């Protein structure tokens, strides 16, 4: 994801997450390029984490480099509820040791 994301972009994110879940693979959402996100996006991410926990494949993680806006917001609001990693490689390794089986989705800007 890149840019600003809020209530107006939440439905697109939810649709992308649903599509990725339907594919059945572990999921990584890359927030490294996000300049702003609001509670609607956080809610979508938390709901996705709950859905991931309920399925046998599990596997849901976020990418948010330590100095990024997303990382600061996640630390304040989400804490450790959603596994968050500094790099995509680390996030993929956490959800799918065989990275080629993981699905990485990036909603369009």
C-alpha positions in Angstrom: 0.0 0.0 0.0 1.1 3.5 -0.7 -0.1 7.0 0.2 -3.0 7.9 2.4 -5.7 5.4 3.4 -8.9 6.0 5.3 -12.6 5.4 5.3 -12.7 6.1 1.5 -10.1 3.4 0.7 -11.1 0.8 3.3 -13.6 -1.0 1.1 -10.9 -1.5 -1.6 -8.5 -2.9 1.1 -11.2 -5.2 2.5 -11.9 -6.5 -1.1 -8.2 -7.2 -1.7 -7.9 -9.0 1.7 -11.0 -11.1 0.9 -9.5 -12.0 -2.5 -6.2 -13.0 -0.9 -8.0 -15.1 1.8 -10.0 -16.8 -0.9 -6.7 -17.8 -2.5 -6.0 -19.8 0.7 -2.4 -18.7 1.1 -0.8 -16.8 4.0 -1.0 -13.1 3.7 1.4 -10.2 4.1 0.2 -6.5 3.9 3.1 -4.1 3.2 2.5 -0.7 4.9 6.0 0.6 4.2 4.8 3.2 1.7 1.8 4.4 3.7 1.8 8.0 4.7 -1.5 8.0 6.6 -4.0 5.4 7.8 -7.0 5.8 10.0 -9.2 3.6 12.2 -11.1 2.2 9.2 -7.9 0.7 7.9 -6.9 -0.5 11.4 -10.3 -2.1 11.8 -9.9 -3.9 8.4 -6.4 -5.1 9.4 -7.6 -6.4 12.8 -10.6 -8.2 11.1 -8.2 -9.8 8.7 -6.0 -11.0 11.5 -9.0 -12.5 13.2 -10.0 -14.3 10.0 -6.4 -15.6 9.6 -6.4 -17.0 13.1 -9.7 -18.8 12.4 -8.3 -20.7 9.4 -5.9 -23.7 9.3 -3.4 -21.9 7.1 -3.2 -19.0 9.6 -0.5 -16.7 8.4 -1.1 -12.9 8.5 1.5 -10.3 9.0 2.2 -6.7 8.3 5.3 -4.9 7.0 6.0 -1.5 8.7 9.6 -0.3 9.0 10.4 1.0 12.5 10.5 4.7 11.6 7.4 4.7 9.4 4.1 6.4 10.1 2.4 3.0 10.0 4.7 1.5 12.5 4.1 4.4 15.0 0.3 4.1 14.6 0.4 0.3 14.9 2.5 0.5 18.1 0.1 2.9 19.7 -3.2 1.3 18.7 -2.7 -2.3 17.8 0.3 -3.2 19.9 1.3 -6.8 19.4 -2.1 -8.1 18.2 -0.9 -8.3 14.6 2.6 -9.5 13.9 4.5 -6.7 12.3 8.0 -6.8 10.7 10.5 -4.3 9.5 10.9 -6.0 6.1 8.8 -8.0 3.6 11.3 -10.8 3.7 10.9 -11.2 7.5 7.1 -11.0 7.3 7.0 -13.7 4.5 9.4 -15.9 6.5 7.1 -15.7 9.5 3.9 -16.7 7.6 5.3 -19.1 5.0 8.8 -20.5 5.3 8.4 -21.4 1.6 8.0 -17.8 0.5 6.7 -18.8 -3.0 3.5 -20.1 -1.3 2.7 -16.8 0.2 0.4 -14.3 -1.4 1.5 -10.7 -1.1 -1.3 -8.2 -2.0 -0.8 -4.5 -2.6 -4.0 -2.6 -3.3 -3.5 0.0 -6.0 -2.7 3.5 -4.8 
